[in-house]
Amino acid sequence: MKVNKNFLFLLLGQSTANLGDVFYIVSTISILYKLTGSATISAFVPFTFTSAVRCFPVY
């Protein structure tokens, strides 16, 4: 199977961006937990990020 070079670059770039998003969310949860000590507030972080993306998409 022949893979297009441009598609490979797209796949690599998207994978890197997704990994960066995961690190961003995990670090935000960690910082919030250290500042507040509340697991409840920390648990709302992924929900808040997801809701914001769904409600206010960037085109």
Secondary structure, 3 states (H helix, E strand, C coil): CCCCHHHHHHHHHHHHHHHHHHHHHHHHHHHHHHHHCCHHHHHHHHHHHHHHHHHCCCC
